[in-house]
Amino acid sequence: MSLRRREVLRGGAALALLGSAAPVAGRSKAPLGLADITVLKELNRDYAGTLRAAAALGYTHFGFRLASYGGGNEPSPQDKAKMVRDAGLEVGVVRFPPVRADHDRLIAEAAGIGAKVIAMSAAPPFISRQLGVATRASFEAWLPELVALGAKCRAAGLIFAYHNHWWDVIPLEGGETPLDIILRSTSPTDVAIELDLAWAWYGGVAPLDLLARLGPRVASMHLKDIDRQLGKSTTDHAVVIGAGEMDYAALLPRIRRLTTAVGYIEVDSPPDGLAAAAAGARFFREHR
């Protein structure tokens, strides 16, 4: 059955960003990841120093893209993994670029640095021409590549996860969503899901409904919020948890009851990445 537009936790008023980012006293250090895109500017200036700052904020995992974002002299995956561990963090979810990737080489690199989960950022048909737009025919023509990639990752000892965007929960021709098609066309042992709660919400799907439906197939999560009053592009609407419309204060305890997957704070283009990371960590610790 196709995912339907539903609401959950109505009326989540925007919450103010919290000024302090130290872990909440008296609470255990629950796993919390940080996605590299949140602090991309800071990483480009000082990769190792930014990782140390993330660890000081209470993060336990750091997820990063294996191939370069195009930011100049980016460290190799091996150097990134060493700096992550030197900072006292665990190597979190590593990522394929969505297009033009040497998948075999990147799988070998991911296994070599001790990663456990490797994610595909987006289905190429949705980003090759117009962002978020693809035909059902083009999407289904790409599916065998997804299946083959999942099998290769499993053979290398990696969990392969597909990361959803808003377009993945919007029906294609015939009424099925891309995510529906992936779920019925692939084995959970080959293709897990990296659930982005905010993009599910943005696409009109209640994130808790989707999380409950996916169950153990969720290998990791991206935690961000939505403020549709900001900017002009869709990614401009992505803000740190607690600063948008999703009511994460109510969501976080319920998420914890549904899954043990590590959630990663992710903001696509914050003005100040470390400030966003600090606010996200603080909010998570106070409301988990």
Secondary structure, DSSP 8 states (H G I E B T S, - for coil): --------STT-------S--S--TTS-----EEEGGGGHHHHHH-HHHHHHHHHHTT--EEEEESS--S-SS---HHHHHHHHHHTT-EEEEEEE-SSS--HHHHHHHHHHTT-SEEEE-S-GGGTSSSTT---HHHHHHHHHHHHHHHHHHHHTT-EEEEE--GGGGS--TTS--HHHHHHHHS-TTT-EEEEEHHHHHHTT--HHHHHHHHGGGEEEEEE-EE-TTSSSSTGGGEE-TTSSSS-HHHHHHHHHHH---EEEE--SS-SSHHHHHHHHHHHHHHH-
